[in-house]
Amino acid sequence: MKIDPTNLGRIDNDEFVLSTGHTAPLLYAALAEIGSIPKEKLMTLREFTSELEGHPVPRVEGIRVGTGSLGQGLSIGLGIAYAKKLRNIRRRV
């Protein structure tokens, strides 16, 4: 993926959308690998006070949309891709 790990909110970053929210630990591990979240924070997954919930939530930097329902990611991904196309931003979703 082509992203700026110091600014995950940039519109011209590539996007990764999960359609299965229960695979969030994979997404959190990828965010930790690029330095977006500290690797130590991964050990707080699903703890009551942790921001790393069982499904992706937008309050974690790098996650634009909360997902969970199977198939929900398809419509979200299409919407993000179409918005980028309308703005002539050539990135992958």
Order of alpha helices (4+ residues) and beta strands (2+ residues): alpha-alpha
